[in-house]
Amino acid sequence: MAQPTPLAIPDTARLSHLDAQGRARMVDVGAKPETEREAIARGMVLMQPATLRLITSGAIAKGDVLATARIAGIMAAKRTSELIPLCHPLMLTHVSVELQPDAERSAIQISATVRTHGRTGVEMEALTAVTVAALTIYDMCKAVDRGMRLSEIRLAEKRGGTSGALVLEQPDGAPQAAE
């Protein structure tokens, strides 16, 4: 069977992880300057109110859900390049994962902040931390709530590099006001 011909991508629309023939490639960041870089990602796990009460009271049979999810998120950020093809392995200087019960939404709000001093950003590491923390909550609680949903996983902010700051939402999760 003949292999399909890769699509040629116009220079103006080229994605950085595709070569001139449209094939996947790892971006060469060797010539980029090292700068301080930071990314913040957020997300949540929606659940039944009873599940949230079990988590906050420490009554989930598998153990401390929030502490375990925090550690899982930190570990995941450190291993992002092993999970996401074409991501550069990075020396992270800081990873924090915050988990906040939200009784009004019957959810656990998750926020991850990742920093490095390097040639490429840490958006994928922050998004991976949030996602794995959310998956850990799901795994630890699925026996009592099969209807949990991972929701609204997104990049909230990134800073550093030549493109500077990108602030997509306020610290409270509200969208950034248009200027």
C-alpha positions, -999 to 999 in steps of 0.1 A, spaced: 0 0 0 14 34 -10 21 59 17 1 92 15 20 122 4 25 147 33 7 180 28 29 210 21 23 236 47 26 273 36 53 292 54 27 317 68 7 289 84 34 264 94 31 247 127 64 246 146 63 208 151 60 201 113 87 202 87 84 216 52 68 184 41 43 183 69 61 156 89 63 157 127 96 169 141 110 182 174 117 219 173 153 230 175 155 254 204 193 255 206 197 291 193 170 305 216 181 325 246 176 310 281 150 330 300 128 326 331 96 309 320 64 302 339 31 286 330 -1 283 350 -28 258 340 -62 251 356 -89 226 355 -114 208 377 -131 175 385 -169 177 389 -185 152 412 -215 144 433 -217 165 465 -214 133 486 -181 125 469 -168 159 477 -177 155 513 -160 121 514 -128 137 500 -128 167 523 -135 145 554 -107 120 545 -132 91 541 -122 78 507 -109 42 512 -78 47 490 -65 74 513 -58 112 512 -71 121 477 -58 157 477 -23 149 489 -20 120 464 -33 141 435 -9 169 444 21 145 443 9 129 411 6 163 394 41 173 404 55 139 393 37 142 360 51 177 353 86 163 357 79 135 332 60 154 305 86 148 278 81 110 284 44 113 279 39 139 251 57 132 219 81 160 207 82 178 241 117 187 252 129 173 285 133 203 308 150 210 341 121 224 361 129 248 389 95 249 405 62 229 403 32 235 426 -2 219 424 -30 234 444 -63 217 449 -93 236 463 -127 220 471 -155 240 456 -188 231 473 -208 255 451 -198 236 419 -194 203 437 -158 201 423 -122 201 431 -105 231 414 -69 224 403 -42 249 395 -6 241 386 23 265 383 55 254 366 88 274 362 121 268 345 151 288 333 155 276 297 149 279 260 114 266 258 82 271 277 65 250 303 29 251 292 28 214 285 42 206 319 16 227 337 -13 212 316 1 177 323 2 184 360 -34 195 361 -46 166 340 -28 139 360 -39 154 393 -75 153 379 -70 117 367 -57 107 402 -88 122 418 -110 102 394 -90 70 400 -92 73 438 -129 81 438 -144 62 409 -157 34 432 -181 59 449 -188 82 419 -187 68 384 -201 100 369 -172 123 377 -160 146 349 -127 162 342 -135 197 330 -121 230 318 -85 220 316 -67 250 301 -37 272 300 -43 303 321 -10 322 318 25 318 304 55 341 307 90 343 294 107 339 261 106 363 232 69 363 230 65 376 265 34 372 287 1 357 277 -26 361 303 -58 343 293 -76 347 326 -76 363 360 -63 344 391 -100 337 400 -105 320 366 -124 348 350 -114 355 313 -88 382 308 -105 415 299 -100 426 263 -77 457 259 
